[in-house]
Amino acid sequence: MLNTYQLIPVGEKEMVAEGKCLQTGKIYRTAPFTGLGWMRWKKGGEMIQAALPELNADDREFLISGFSPKGWLEIYGTEDEIN
């Protein structure tokens, strides 16, 4: 999948990812993370959980799929709706 976000520097060694959610079309922005961690995940094949431990599951999912938490909820609903 092509990146649906852009990387924006927010410090000397940190950045955020910002872009439109593929489902909602609304802008989503992650928490700050290190550029080195992003490179280890994207270019080095390291698992995202290990490379970017500072991000929560919602932010990691956005980097992987391009879906924000709200977009994911619109598509898949909640666990309560599934059960």
mmCIF file of the N, C-alpha and C atoms, coordinates in Angstrom:
data_MODEL
# 
_entry.id   MODEL 
# 
loop_
_atom_site.group_PDB 
_atom_site.id 
_atom_site.type_symbol 
_atom_site.label_atom_id 
_atom_site.label_alt_id 
_atom_site.label_comp_id 
_atom_site.label_asym_id 
_atom_site.label_entity_id 
_atom_site.label_seq_id 
_atom_site.pdbx_PDB_ins_code 
_atom_site.Cartn_x 
_atom_site.Cartn_y 
_atom_site.Cartn_z 
_atom_site.occupancy 
_atom_site.B_iso_or_equiv 
_atom_site.pdbx_formal_charge 
_atom_site.auth_seq_id 
_atom_site.auth_comp_id 
_atom_site.auth_asym_id 
_atom_site.auth_atom_id 
_atom_site.pdbx_PDB_model_num 
ATOM 1   N N  . MET A 1 1  ? 0.843   -1.182  0.000  1.00 0.00 ? 1  MET A N  1 
ATOM 2   C CA . MET A 1 1  ? 0.000   0.000   0.000  1.00 0.00 ? 1  MET A CA 1 
ATOM 3   C C  . MET A 1 1  ? 0.886   1.243   0.000  1.00 0.00 ? 1  MET A C  1 
ATOM 4   N N  . LEU A 1 2  ? 0.494   2.218   -0.741 1.00 0.00 ? 2  LEU A N  1 
ATOM 5   C CA . LEU A 1 2  ? 1.206   3.485   -0.748 1.00 0.00 ? 2  LEU A CA 1 
ATOM 6   C C  . LEU A 1 2  ? 0.938   4.229   0.547  1.00 0.00 ? 2  LEU A C  1 
ATOM 7   N N  . ASN A 1 3  ? 1.911   5.003   0.980  1.00 0.00 ? 3  ASN A N  1 
ATOM 8   C CA . ASN A 1 3  ? 1.699   5.830   2.161  1.00 0.00 ? 3  ASN A CA 1 
ATOM 9   C C  . ASN A 1 3  ? 0.561   6.802   1.894  1.00 0.00 ? 3  ASN A C  1 
ATOM 10  N N  . THR A 1 4  ? -0.320  6.902   2.840  1.00 0.00 ? 4  THR A N  1 
ATOM 11  C CA . THR A 1 4  ? -1.422  7.859   2.731  1.00 0.00 ? 4  THR A CA 1 
ATOM 12  C C  . THR A 1 4  ? -1.166  9.050   3.643  1.00 0.00 ? 4  THR A C  1 
ATOM 13  N N  . TYR A 1 5  ? 0.058   9.163   4.099  1.00 0.00 ? 5  TYR A N  1 
ATOM 14  C CA . TYR A 1 5  ? 0.407   10.199  5.059  1.00 0.00 ? 5  TYR A CA 1 
ATOM 15  C C  . TYR A 1 5  ? 1.738   10.822  4.681  1.00 0.00 ? 5  TYR A C  1 
ATOM 16  N N  . GLN A 1 6  ? 2.004   11.954  5.302  1.00 0.00 ? 6  GLN A N  1 
ATOM 17  C CA . GLN A 1 6  ? 3.309   12.575  5.160  1.00 0.00 ? 6  GLN A CA 1 
ATOM 18  C C  . GLN A 1 6  ? 3.960   12.639  6.535  1.00 0.00 ? 6  GLN A C  1 
ATOM 19  N N  . LEU A 1 7  ? 5.265   12.617  6.559  1.00 0.00 ? 7  LEU A N  1 
ATOM 20  C CA . LEU A 1 7  ? 6.018   12.713  7.804  1.00 0.00 ? 7  LEU A CA 1 
ATOM 21  C C  . LEU A 1 7  ? 6.367   14.166  8.051  1.00 0.00 ? 7  LEU A C  1 
ATOM 22  N N  . ILE A 1 8  ? 6.063   14.640  9.251  1.00 0.00 ? 8  ILE A N  1 
ATOM 23  C CA . ILE A 1 8  ? 6.282   16.043  9.611  1.00 0.00 ? 8  ILE A CA 1 
ATOM 24  C C  . ILE A 1 8  ? 7.222   16.100  10.811 1.00 0.00 ? 8  ILE A C  1 
ATOM 25  N N  . PRO A 1 9  ? 8.376   16.734  10.682 1.00 0.00 ? 9  PRO A N  1 
ATOM 26  C CA . PRO A 1 9  ? 9.286   16.861  11.827 1.00 0.00 ? 9  PRO A CA 1 
ATOM 27  C C  . PRO A 1 9  ? 8.648   17.679  12.948 1.00 0.00 ? 9  PRO A C  1 
ATOM 28  N N  . VAL A 1 10 ? 8.828   17.222  14.192 1.00 0.00 ? 10 VAL A N  1 
ATOM 29  C CA . VAL A 1 10 ? 8.310   17.965  15.353 1.00 0.00 ? 10 VAL A CA 1 
ATOM 30  C C  . VAL A 1 10 ? 9.392   18.168  16.405 1.00 0.00 ? 10 VAL A C  1 
ATOM 31  N N  . GLY A 1 11 ? 10.570  17.807  16.066 1.00 0.00 ? 11 GLY A N  1 
ATOM 32  C CA . GLY A 1 11 ? 11.701  17.970  16.970 1.00 0.00 ? 11 GLY A CA 1 
ATOM 33  C C  . GLY A 1 11 ? 12.954  17.562  16.237 1.00 0.00 ? 11 GLY A C  1 
ATOM 34  N N  . GLU A 1 12 ? 14.040  17.536  16.970 1.00 0.00 ? 12 GLU A N  1 
ATOM 35  C CA . GLU A 1 12 ? 15.319  17.200  16.347 1.00 0.00 ? 12 GLU A CA 1 
ATOM 36  C C  . GLU A 1 12 ? 15.340  15.768  15.806 1.00 0.00 ? 12 GLU A C  1 
ATOM 37  N N  . LYS A 1 13 ? 14.746  14.837  16.557 1.00 0.00 ? 13 LYS A N  1 
ATOM 38  C CA . LYS A 1 13 ? 14.781  13.436  16.146 1.00 0.00 ? 13 LYS A CA 1 
ATOM 39  C C  . LYS A 1 13 ? 13.393  12.813  16.053 1.00 0.00 ? 13 LYS A C  1 
ATOM 40  N N  . GLU A 1 14 ? 12.360  13.620  16.196 1.00 0.00 ? 14 GLU A N  1 
ATOM 41  C CA . GLU A 1 14 ? 11.005  13.069  16.189 1.00 0.00 ? 14 GLU A CA 1 
ATOM 42  C C  . GLU A 1 14 ? 10.184  13.627  15.033 1.00 0.00 ? 14 GLU A C  1 
ATOM 43  N N  . MET A 1 15 ? 9.132   12.895  14.715 1.00 0.00 ? 15 MET A N  1 
ATOM 44  C CA . MET A 1 15 ? 8.210   13.293  13.663 1.00 0.00 ? 15 MET A CA 1 
ATOM 45  C C  . MET A 1 15 ? 6.833   12.746  13.989 1.00 0.00 ? 15 MET A C  1 
ATOM 46  N N  . VAL A 1 16 ? 5.836   13.229  13.267 1.00 0.00 ? 16 VAL A N  1 
ATOM 47  C CA . VAL A 1 16 ? 4.493   12.680  13.318 1.00 0.00 ? 16 VAL A CA 1 
ATOM 48  C C  . VAL A 1 16 ? 4.105   12.326  11.893 1.00 0.00 ? 16 VAL A C  1 
ATOM 49  N N  . ALA A 1 17 ? 3.149   11.446  11.775 1.00 0.00 ? 17 ALA A N  1 
ATOM 50  C CA . ALA A 1 17 ? 2.582   11.130  10.462 1.00 0.00 ? 17 ALA A CA 1 
ATOM 51  C C  . ALA A 1 17 ? 1.205   11.773  10.415 1.00 0.00 ? 17 ALA A C  1 
ATOM 52  N N  . GLU A 1 18 ? 0.885   12.439  9.310  1.00 0.00 ? 18 GLU A N  1 
ATOM 53  C CA . GLU A 1 18 ? -0.396  13.094  9.168  1.00 0.00 ? 18 GLU A CA 1 
ATOM 54  C C  . GLU A 1 18 ? -0.927  12.834  7.766  1.00 0.00 ? 18 GLU A C  1 
ATOM 55  N N  . GLY A 1 19 ? -2.194  12.506  7.694  1.00 0.00 ? 19 GLY A N  1 
ATOM 56  C CA . GLY A 1 19 ? -2.800  12.273  6.393  1.00 0.00 ? 19 GLY A CA 1 
ATOM 57  C C  . GLY A 1 19 ? -4.274  11.988  6.511  1.00 0.00 ? 19 GLY A C  1 
ATOM 58  N N  . LYS A 1 20 ? -4.921  11.842  5.367  1.00 0.00 ? 20 LYS A N  1 
ATOM 59  C CA . LYS A 1 20 ? -6.348  11.556  5.343  1.00 0.00 ? 20 LYS A CA 1 
ATOM 60  C C  . LYS A 1 20 ? -6.596  10.074  5.579  1.00 0.00 ? 20 LYS A C  1 
ATOM 61  N N  . CYS A 1 21 ? -7.558  9.804   6.434  1.00 0.00 ? 21 CYS A N  1 
ATOM 62  C CA . CYS A 1 21 ? -7.998  8.433   6.647  1.00 0.00 ? 21 CYS A CA 1 
ATOM 63  C C  . CYS A 1 21 ? -8.636  7.932   5.354  1.00 0.00 ? 21 CYS A C  1 
ATOM 64  N N  . LEU A 1 22 ? -8.321  6.717   4.964  1.00 0.00 ? 22 LEU A N  1 
ATOM 65  C CA . LEU A 1 22 ? -8.871  6.162   3.722  1.00 0.00 ? 22 LEU A CA 1 
ATOM 66  C C  . LEU A 1 22 ? -10.382 5.959   3.789  1.00 0.00 ? 22 LEU A C  1 
ATOM 67  N N  . GLN A 1 23 ? -10.931 5.817   4.974  1.00 0.00 ? 23 GLN A N  1 
ATOM 68  C CA . GLN A 1 23 ? -12.367 5.598   5.129  1.00 0.00 ? 23 GLN A CA 1 
ATOM 69  C C  . GLN A 1 23 ? -13.129 6.916   5.291  1.00 0.00 ? 23 GLN A C  1 
ATOM 70  N N  . THR A 1 24 ? -12.702 7.739   6.237  1.00 0.00 ? 24 THR A N  1 
ATOM 71  C CA . THR A 1 24 ? -13.460 8.944   6.576  1.00 0.00 ? 24 THR A CA 1 
ATOM 72  C C  . THR A 1 24 ? -13.065 10.161  5.742  1.00 0.00 ? 24 THR A C  1 
ATOM 73  N N  . GLY A 1 25 ? -11.854 10.156  5.215  1.00 0.00 ? 25 GLY A N  1 
ATOM 74  C CA . GLY A 1 25 ? -11.357 11.319  4.478  1.00 0.00 ? 25 GLY A CA 1 
ATOM 75  C C  . GLY A 1 25 ? -10.916 12.447  5.384  1.00 0.00 ? 25 GLY A C  1 
ATOM 76  N N  . LYS A 1 26 ? -10.983 12.246  6.705  1.00 0.00 ? 26 LYS A N  1 
ATOM 77  C CA . LYS A 1 26 ? -10.589 13.284  7.661  1.00 0.00 ? 26 LYS A CA 1 
ATOM 78  C C  . LYS A 1 26 ? -9.114  13.123  8.010  1.00 0.00 ? 26 LYS A C  1 
ATOM 79  N N  . ILE A 1 27 ? -8.497  14.241  8.350  1.00 0.00 ? 27 ILE A N  1 
ATOM 80  C CA . ILE A 1 27 ? -7.084  14.250  8.704  1.00 0.00 ? 27 ILE A CA 1 
ATOM 81  C C  . ILE A 1 27 ? -6.884  13.560  10.050 1.00 0.00 ? 27 ILE A C  1 
ATOM 82  N N  . TYR A 1 28 ? -5.884  12.699  10.085 1.00 0.00 ? 28 TYR A N  1 
ATOM 83  C CA . TYR A 1 28 ? -5.486  12.014  11.329 1.00 0.00 ? 28 TYR A CA 1 
ATOM 84  C C  . TYR A 1 28 ? -4.003  12.281  11.532 1.00 0.00 ? 28 TYR A C  1 
ATOM 85  N N  . ARG A 1 29 ? -3.612  12.454  12.783 1.00 0.00 ? 29 ARG A N  1 
ATOM 86  C CA . ARG A 1 29 ? -2.218  12.731  13.117 1.00 0.00 ? 29 ARG A CA 1 
ATOM 87  C C  . ARG A 1 29 ? -1.797  11.822  14.261 1.00 0.00 ? 29 ARG A C  1 
ATOM 88  N N  . THR A 1 30 ? -0.667  11.166  14.093 1.00 0.00 ? 30 THR A N  1 
ATOM 89  C CA . THR A 1 30 ? -0.153  10.277  15.127 1.00 0.00 ? 30 THR A CA 1 
ATOM 90  C C  . THR A 1 30 ? 0.553   11.058  16.224 1.00 0.00 ? 30 THR A C  1 
ATOM 91  N N  . ALA A 1 31 ? 0.862   10.360  17.292 1.00 0.00 ? 31 ALA A N  1 
ATOM 92  C CA . ALA A 1 31 ? 1.743   10.892  18.327 1.00 0.00 ? 31 ALA A CA 1 
ATOM 93  C C  . ALA A 1 31 ? 3.163   10.943  17.747 1.00 0.00 ? 31 ALA A C  1 
ATOM 94  N N  . PRO A 1 32 ? 4.054   11.695  18.373 1.00 0.00 ? 32 PRO A N  1 
ATOM 95  C CA . PRO A 1 32 ? 5.438   11.751  17.893 1.00 0.00 ? 32 PRO A CA 1 
ATOM 96  C C  . PRO A 1 32 ? 6.150   10.402  18.014 1.00 0.00 ? 32 PRO A C  1 
ATOM 97  N N  . PHE A 1 33 ? 7.039   10.140  17.071 1.00 0.00 ? 33 PHE A N  1 
ATOM 98  C CA . PHE A 1 33 ? 7.867   8.938   17.084 1.00 0.00 ? 33 PHE A CA 1 
ATOM 99  C C  . PHE A 1 33 ? 9.213   9.271   16.465 1.00 0.00 ? 33 PHE A C  1 
ATOM 100 N N  . THR A 1 34 ? 10.186  8.398   16.665 1.00 0.00 ? 34 THR A N  1 
ATOM 101 C CA . THR A 1 34 ? 11.528  8.671   16.164 1.00 0.00 ? 34 THR A CA 1 
ATOM 102 C C  . THR A 1 34 ? 11.659  8.300   14.693 1.00 0.00 ? 34 THR A C  1 
ATOM 103 N N  . GLY A 1 35 ? 12.429  9.097   13.990 1.00 0.00 ? 35 GLY A N  1 
ATOM 104 C CA . GLY A 1 35 ? 12.710  8.801   12.591 1.00 0.00 ? 35 GLY A CA 1 
ATOM 105 C C  . GLY A 1 35 ? 13.497  7.505   12.445 1.00 0.00 ? 35 GLY A C  1 
ATOM 106 N N  . LEU A 1 36 ? 14.388  7.240   13.387 1.00 0.00 ? 36 LEU A N  1 
ATOM 107 C CA . LEU A 1 36 ? 15.167  6.003   13.347 1.00 0.00 ? 36 LEU A CA 1 
ATOM 108 C C  . LEU A 1 36 ? 14.246  4.788   13.479 1.00 0.00 ? 36 LEU A C  1 
ATOM 109 N N  . GLY A 1 37 ? 13.267  4.866   14.381 1.00 0.00 ? 37 GLY A N  1 
ATOM 110 C CA . GLY A 1 37 ? 12.314  3.770   14.542 1.00 0.00 ? 37 GLY A CA 1 
ATOM 111 C C  . GLY A 1 37 ? 11.499  3.549   13.282 1.00 0.00 ? 37 GLY A C  1 
ATOM 112 N N  . TRP A 1 38 ? 11.064  4.643   12.665 1.00 0.00 ? 38 TRP A N  1 
ATOM 113 C CA . TRP A 1 38 ? 10.281  4.526   11.426 1.00 0.00 ? 38 TRP A CA 1 
ATOM 114 C C  . TRP A 1 38 ? 11.116  3.850   10.346 1.00 0.00 ? 38 TRP A C  1 
ATOM 115 N N  . MET A 1 39 ? 12.378  4.236   10.219 1.00 0.00 ? 39 MET A N  1 
ATOM 116 C CA . MET A 1 39 ? 13.261  3.631   9.222  1.00 0.00 ? 39 MET A CA 1 
ATOM 117 C C  . MET A 1 39 ? 13.486  2.148   9.504  1.00 0.00 ? 39 MET A C  1 
ATOM 118 N N  . ARG A 1 40 ? 13.648  1.791   10.787 1.00 0.00 ? 40 ARG A N  1 
ATOM 119 C CA . ARG A 1 40 ? 13.847  0.378   11.132 1.00 0.00 ? 40 ARG A CA 1 
ATOM 120 C C  . ARG A 1 40 ? 12.629  -0.446  10.739 1.00 0.00 ? 40 ARG A C  1 
ATOM 121 N N  . TRP A 1 41 ? 11.434  0.132   10.895 1.00 0.00 ? 41 TRP A N  1 
ATOM 122 C CA . TRP A 1 41 ? 10.220  -0.583  10.508 1.00 0.00 ? 41 TRP A CA 1 
ATOM 123 C C  . TRP A 1 41 ? 10.051  -0.615  8.993  1.00 0.00 ? 41 TRP A C  1 
ATOM 124 N N  . LYS A 1 42 ? 10.098  0.540   8.376  1.00 0.00 ? 42 LYS A N  1 
ATOM 125 C CA . LYS A 1 42 ? 9.778   0.667   6.960  1.00 0.00 ? 42 LYS A CA 1 
ATOM 126 C C  . LYS A 1 42 ? 10.852  0.061   6.058  1.00 0.00 ? 42 LYS A C  1 
ATOM 127 N N  . LYS A 1 43 ? 12.089  0.328   6.360  1.00 0.00 ? 43 LYS A N  1 
ATOM 128 C CA . LYS A 1 43 ? 13.175  -0.104  5.474  1.00 0.00 ? 43 LYS A CA 1 
ATOM 129 C C  . LYS A 1 43 ? 13.892  -1.354  5.970  1.00 0.00 ? 43 LYS A C  1 
ATOM 130 N N  . GLY A 1 44 ? 13.852  -1.574  7.285  1.00 0.00 ? 44 GLY A N  1 
ATOM 131 C CA . GLY A 1 44 ? 14.601  -2.684  7.844  1.00 0.00 ? 44 GLY A CA 1 
ATOM 132 C C  . GLY A 1 44 ? 13.803  -3.939  8.109  1.00 0.00 ? 44 GLY A C  1 
ATOM 133 N N  . GLY A 1 45 ? 12.490  -3.859  7.937  1.00 0.00 ? 45 GLY A N  1 
ATOM 134 C CA . GLY A 1 45 ? 11.667  -5.038  8.119  1.00 0.00 ? 45 GLY A CA 1 
ATOM 135 C C  . GLY A 1 45 ? 11.396  -5.407  9.569  1.00 0.00 ? 45 GLY A C  1 
ATOM 136 N N  . GLU A 1 46 ? 11.728  -4.535  10.508 1.00 0.00 ? 46 GLU A N  1 
ATOM 137 C CA . GLU A 1 46 ? 11.451  -4.810  11.912 1.00 0.00 ? 46 GLU A CA 1 
ATOM 138 C C  . GLU A 1 46 ? 9.953   -4.647  12.172 1.00 0.00 ? 46 GLU A C  1 
ATOM 139 N N  . MET A 1 47 ? 9.415   -5.456  13.061 1.00 0.00 ? 47 MET A N  1 
ATOM 140 C CA . MET A 1 47 ? 7.985   -5.338  13.382 1.00 0.00 ? 47 MET A CA 1 
ATOM 141 C C  . MET A 1 47 ? 7.711   -3.953  13.952 1.00 0.00 ? 47 MET A C  1 
ATOM 142 N N  . ILE A 1 48 ? 6.581   -3.390  13.560 1.00 0.00 ? 48 ILE A N  1 
ATOM 143 C CA . ILE A 1 48 ? 6.260   -2.020  13.956 1.00 0.00 ? 48 ILE A CA 1 
ATOM 144 C C  . ILE A 1 48 ? 6.171   -1.865  15.471 1.00 0.00 ? 48 ILE A C  1 
ATOM 145 N N  . GLN A 1 49 ? 5.687   -2.891  16.170 1.00 0.00 ? 49 GLN A N  1 
ATOM 146 C CA . GLN A 1 49 ? 5.581   -2.814  17.629 1.00 0.00 ? 49 GLN A CA 1 
ATOM 147 C C  . GLN A 1 49 ? 6.956   -2.664  18.275 1.00 0.00 ? 49 GLN A C  1 
ATOM 148 N N  . ALA A 1 50 ? 7.949   -3.307  17.705 1.00 0.00 ? 50 ALA A N  1 
ATOM 149 C CA . ALA A 1 50 ? 9.307   -3.227  18.247 1.00 0.00 ? 50 ALA A CA 1 
ATOM 150 C C  . ALA A 1 50 ? 10.005  -1.937  17.819 1.00 0.00 ? 50 ALA A C  1 
ATOM 151 N N  . ALA A 1 51 ? 9.793   -1.525  16.591 1.00 0.00 ? 51 ALA A N  1 
ATOM 152 C CA . ALA A 1 51 ? 10.473  -0.340  16.063 1.00 0.00 ? 51 ALA A CA 1 
ATOM 153 C C  . ALA A 1 51 ? 9.890   0.958   16.603 1.00 0.00 ? 51 ALA A C  1 
ATOM 154 N N  . LEU A 1 52 ? 8.577   0.979   16.858 1.00 0.00 ? 52 LEU A N  1 
ATOM 155 C CA . LEU A 1 52 ? 7.899   2.202   17.309 1.00 0.00 ? 52 LEU A CA 1 
ATOM 156 C C  . LEU A 1 52 ? 7.071   1.937   18.570 1.00 0.00 ? 52 LEU A C  1 
ATOM 157 N N  . PRO A 1 53 ? 7.723   1.544   19.661 1.00 0.00 ? 53 PRO A N  1 
ATOM 158 C CA . PRO A 1 53 ? 6.980   1.223   20.886 1.00 0.00 ? 53 PRO A CA 1 
ATOM 159 C C  . PRO A 1 53 ? 6.279   2.426   21.504 1.00 0.00 ? 53 PRO A C  1 
ATOM 160 N N  . GLU A 1 54 ? 6.693   3.634   21.114 1.00 0.00 ? 54 GLU A N  1 
ATOM 161 C CA . GLU A 1 54 ? 6.085   4.847   21.661 1.00 0.00 ? 54 GLU A CA 1 
ATOM 162 C C  . GLU A 1 54 ? 4.679   5.106   21.102 1.00 0.00 ? 54 GLU A C  1 
ATOM 163 N N  . LEU A 1 55 ? 4.316   4.415   20.027 1.00 0.00 ? 55 LEU A N  1 
ATOM 164 C CA . LEU A 1 55 ? 2.982   4.605   19.432 1.00 0.00 ? 55 LEU A CA 1 
ATOM 165 C C  . LEU A 1 55 ? 1.989   3.593   19.976 1.00 0.00 ? 55 LEU A C  1 
ATOM 166 N N  . ASN A 1 56 ? 0.739   4.036   20.103 1.00 0.00 ? 56 ASN A N  1 
ATOM 167 C CA . ASN A 1 56 ? -0.305  3.105   20.522 1.00 0.00 ? 56 ASN A CA 1 
ATOM 168 C C  . ASN A 1 56 ? -0.797  2.321   19.302 1.00 0.00 ? 56 ASN A C  1 
ATOM 169 N N  . ALA A 1 57 ? -1.657  1.362   19.549 1.00 0.00 ? 57 ALA A N  1 
ATOM 170 C CA . ALA A 1 57 ? -2.130  0.481   18.475 1.00 0.00 ? 57 ALA A CA 1 
ATOM 171 C C  . ALA A 1 57 ? -2.851  1.263   17.377 1.00 0.00 ? 57 ALA A C  1 
ATOM 172 N N  . ASP A 1 58 ? -3.620  2.293   17.741 1.00 0.00 ? 58 ASP A N  1 
ATOM 173 C CA . ASP A 1 58 ? -4.340  3.091   16.741 1.00 0.00 ? 58 ASP A CA 1 
ATOM 174 C C  . ASP A 1 58 ? -3.375  3.805   15.793 1.00 0.00 ? 58 ASP A C  1 
ATOM 175 N N  . ASP A 1 59 ? -2.322  4.395   16.358 1.00 0.00 ? 59 ASP A N  1 
ATOM 176 C CA . ASP A 1 59 ? -1.346  5.097   15.526 1.00 0.00 ? 59 ASP A CA 1 
ATOM 177 C C  . ASP A 1 59 ? -0.586  4.126   14.630 1.00 0.00 ? 59 ASP A C  1 
ATOM 178 N N  . ARG A 1 60 ? -0.226  2.974   15.177 1.00 0.00 ? 60 ARG A N  1 
ATOM 179 C CA . ARG A 1 60 ? 0.472   1.979   14.360 1.00 0.00 ? 60 ARG A CA 1 
ATOM 180 C C  . ARG A 1 60 ? -0.420  1.491   13.222 1.00 0.00 ? 60 ARG A C  1 
ATOM 181 N N  . GLU A 1 61 ? -1.689  1.282   13.502 1.00 0.00 ? 61 GLU A N  1 
ATOM 182 C CA . GLU A 1 61 ? -2.613  0.828   12.455 1.00 0.00 ? 61 GLU A CA 1 
ATOM 183 C C  . GLU A 1 61 ? -2.731  1.866   11.343 1.00 0.00 ? 61 GLU A C  1 
ATOM 184 N N  . PHE A 1 62 ? -2.754  3.138   11.700 1.00 0.00 ? 62 PHE A N  1 
ATOM 185 C CA . PHE A 1 62 ? -2.808  4.183   10.685 1.00 0.00 ? 62 PHE A CA 1 
ATOM 186 C C  . PHE A 1 62 ? -1.578  4.129   9.777  1.00 0.00 ? 62 PHE A C  1 
ATOM 187 N N  . LEU A 1 63 ? -0.403  3.924   10.371 1.00 0.00 ? 63 LEU A N  1 
ATOM 188 C CA . LEU A 1 63 ? 0.816   3.831   9.559  1.00 0.00 ? 63 LEU A CA 1 
ATOM 189 C C  . LEU A 1 63 ? 0.776   2.617   8.639  1.00 0.00 ? 63 LEU A C  1 
ATOM 190 N N  . ILE A 1 64 ? 0.219   1.521   9.116  1.00 0.00 ? 64 ILE A N  1 
ATOM 191 C CA . ILE A 1 64 ? 0.178   0.286   8.337  1.00 0.00 ? 64 ILE A CA 1 
ATOM 192 C C  . ILE A 1 64 ? -0.879  0.340   7.239  1.00 0.00 ? 64 ILE A C  1 
ATOM 193 N N  . SER A 1 65 ? -2.089  0.749   7.600  1.00 0.00 ? 65 SER A N  1 
ATOM 194 C CA . SER A 1 65 ? -3.225  0.607   6.677  1.00 0.00 ? 65 SER A CA 1 
ATOM 195 C C  . SER A 1 65 ? -3.783  1.900   6.114  1.00 0.00 ? 65 SER A C  1 
ATOM 196 N N  . GLY A 1 66 ? -3.538  3.022   6.795  1.00 0.00 ? 66 GLY A N  1 
ATOM 197 C CA . GLY A 1 66 ? -4.124  4.283   6.362  1.00 0.00 ? 66 GLY A CA 1 
ATOM 198 C C  . GLY A 1 66 ? -5.503  4.539   6.947  1.00 0.00 ? 66 GLY A C  1 
ATOM 199 N N  . PHE A 1 67 ? -5.925  3.680   7.891  1.00 0.00 ? 67 PHE A N  1 
ATOM 200 C CA . PHE A 1 67 ? -7.230  3.848   8.524  1.00 0.00 ? 67 PHE A CA 1 
ATOM 201 C C  . PHE A 1 67 ? -7.060  4.410   9.925  1.00 0.00 ? 67 PHE A C  1 
ATOM 202 N N  . SER A 1 68 ? -7.770  5.500   10.214 1.00 0.00 ? 68 SER A N  1 
ATOM 203 C CA . SER A 1 68 ? -7.773  6.084   11.550 1.00 0.00 ? 68 SER A CA 1 
ATOM 204 C C  . SER A 1 68 ? -8.648  5.229   12.458 1.00 0.00 ? 68 SER A C  1 
ATOM 205 N N  . PRO A 1 69 ? -8.604  5.473   13.766 1.00 0.00 ? 69 PRO A N  1 
ATOM 206 C CA . PRO A 1 69 ? -9.482  4.721   14.662 1.00 0.00 ? 69 PRO A CA 1 
ATOM 207 C C  . PRO A 1 69 ? -10.960 4.864   14.277 1.00 0.00 ? 69 PRO A C  1 
ATOM 208 N N  . LYS A 1 70 ? -11.389 6.062   13.909 1.00 0.00 ? 70 LYS A N  1 
ATOM 209 C CA . LYS A 1 70 ? -12.788 6.269   13.516 1.00 0.00 ? 70 LYS A CA 1 
ATOM 210 C C  . LYS A 1 70 ? -13.106 5.521   12.216 1.00 0.00 ? 70 LYS A C  1 
ATOM 211 N N  . GLY A 1 71 ? -12.192 5.547   11.271 1.00 0.00 ? 71 GLY A N  1 
ATOM 212 C CA . GLY A 1 71 ? -12.393 4.821   10.022 1.00 0.00 ? 71 GLY A CA 1 
ATOM 213 C C  . GLY A 1 71 ? -12.484 3.326   10.253 1.00 0.00 ? 71 GLY A C  1 
ATOM 214 N N  . TRP A 1 72 ? -11.614 2.803   11.110 1.00 0.00 ? 72 TRP A N  1 
ATOM 215 C CA . TRP A 1 72 ? -11.625 1.381   11.450 1.00 0.00 ? 72 TRP A CA 1 
ATOM 216 C C  . TRP A 1 72 ? -12.968 1.014   12.076 1.00 0.00 ? 72 TRP A C  1 
ATOM 217 N N  . LEU A 1 73 ? -13.448 1.867   12.975 1.00 0.00 ? 73 LEU A N  1 
ATOM 218 C CA . LEU A 1 73 ? -14.727 1.624   13.642 1.00 0.00 ? 73 LEU A CA 1 
ATOM 219 C C  . LEU A 1 73 ? -15.878 1.634   12.639 1.00 0.00 ? 73 LEU A C  1 
ATOM 220 N N  . GLU A 1 74 ? -15.851 2.553   11.689 1.00 0.00 ? 74 GLU A N  1 
ATOM 221 C CA . GLU A 1 74 ? -16.905 2.599   10.667 1.00 0.00 ? 74 GLU A CA 1 
ATOM 222 C C  . GLU A 1 74 ? -16.932 1.321   9.828  1.00 0.00 ? 74 GLU A C  1 
ATOM 223 N N  . ILE A 1 75 ? -15.774 0.773   9.544  1.00 0.00 ? 75 ILE A N  1 
ATOM 224 C CA . ILE A 1 75 ? -15.698 -0.420  8.714  1.00 0.00 ? 75 ILE A CA 1 
ATOM 225 C C  . ILE A 1 75 ? -16.064 -1.678  9.501  1.00 0.00 ? 75 ILE A C  1 
ATOM 226 N N  . TYR A 1 76 ? -15.438 -1.833  10.666 1.00 0.00 ? 76 TYR A N  1 
ATOM 227 C CA . TYR A 1 76 ? -15.537 -3.094  11.388 1.00 0.00 ? 76 TYR A CA 1 
ATOM 228 C C  . TYR A 1 76 ? -16.433 -3.060  12.622 1.00 0.00 ? 76 TYR A C  1 
ATOM 229 N N  . GLY A 1 77 ? -16.855 -1.880  13.056 1.00 0.00 ? 77 GLY A N  1 
ATOM 230 C CA . GLY A 1 77 ? -17.684 -1.799  14.253 1.00 0.00 ? 77 GLY A CA 1 
ATOM 231 C C  . GLY A 1 77 ? -16.867 -2.065  15.500 1.00 0.00 ? 77 GLY A C  1 
ATOM 232 N N  . THR A 1 78 ? -17.572 -2.324  16.582 1.00 0.00 ? 78 THR A N  1 
ATOM 233 C CA . THR A 1 78 ? -16.921 -2.607  17.858 1.00 0.00 ? 78 THR A CA 1 
ATOM 234 C C  . THR A 1 78 ? -17.001 -4.088  18.163 1.00 0.00 ? 78 THR A C  1 
ATOM 235 N N  . GLU A 1 79 ? -16.232 -4.497  19.155 1.00 0.00 ? 79 GLU A N  1 
ATOM 236 C CA . GLU A 1 79 ? -16.290 -5.896  19.580 1.00 0.00 ? 79 GLU A CA 1 
ATOM 237 C C  . GLU A 1 79 ? -17.695 -6.247  20.044 1.00 0.00 ? 79 GLU A C  1 
ATOM 238 N N  . ASP A 1 80 ? -18.362 -5.309  20.708 1.00 0.00 ? 80 ASP A N  1 
ATOM 239 C CA . ASP A 1 80 ? -19.727 -5.556  21.194 1.00 0.00 ? 80 ASP A CA 1 
ATOM 240 C C  . ASP A 1 80 ? -20.687 -5.821  20.041 1.00 0.00 ? 80 ASP A C  1 
ATOM 241 N N  . GLU A 1 81 ? -20.485 -5.136  18.923 1.00 0.00 ? 81 GLU A N  1 
ATOM 242 C CA . GLU A 1 81 ? -21.355 -5.332  17.763 1.00 0.00 ? 81 GLU A CA 1 
ATOM 243 C C  . GLU A 1 81 ? -21.101 -6.676  17.086 1.00 0.00 ? 81 GLU A C  1 
ATOM 244 N N  . ILE A 1 82 ? -19.862 -7.164  17.203 1.00 0.00 ? 82 ILE A N  1 
ATOM 245 C CA . ILE A 1 82 ? -19.511 -8.435  16.566 1.00 0.00 ? 82 ILE A CA 1 
ATOM 246 C C  . ILE A 1 82 ? -20.056 -9.600  17.368 1.00 0.00 ? 82 ILE A C  1 
ATOM 247 N N  . ASN A 1 83 ? -19.990 -9.501  18.692 1.00 0.00 ? 83 ASN A N  1 
ATOM 248 C CA . ASN A 1 83 ? -20.435 -10.597 19.566 1.00 0.00 ? 83 ASN A CA 1 
ATOM 249 C C  . ASN A 1 83 ? -21.925 -10.645 19.726 1.00 0.00 ? 83 ASN A C  1 
# 
